[in-house]
Amino acid sequence: MVNYTPHLVREETNQFEEPIATIMDRSYLWFEAASSIETAIDKIVAANITGAPVLNKEKRLVGFLSQKDCLKLATQLRYLNEQPRFVEDYMSHDIYSMNQKTTIFHAIQSFIDRWFHAYPVTDDDGHVVGVLSRNKVLEFVNQQSQTAWKGKKAS
């Protein structure tokens, strides 16, 4: 019996040591703290994203509004009979962000260690320059796994 399975060799790659700036979304949705929560929810749903950073006028991070944060509105409307207010009333204030120089490998580890679906990405001055989503990282990992294996001819 002859085995026709090609011999596969793993190519050495340092793709995971690249900075997250190479894969982050530079065009991203963001809100001001004084934005209407209803408008913010509409935009998150329309963009099909899991959340967005909340920035001040200097484009510095002051919070993050996730889908989970938005769901708080439903409980307040039903149980507390409160009217919808502003993004700042619902956003998370305890924020994790990543510097754009963070390696992709470190970002992968952060997504594994925490339940976050996205991280705001900042420059060295603390200005938000993008967003890195778990989906974007998974797309990158998938692409690497598909291109890192090469067939080697059997001798």
Summary of the structure (lengths in Angstrom):
residues: 155
radius of gyration: 20.5
end to end distance: 17.1
largest distance: 75.4
contacts: 416
relative contact order: 0.23
helix: 37%
strand: 26%
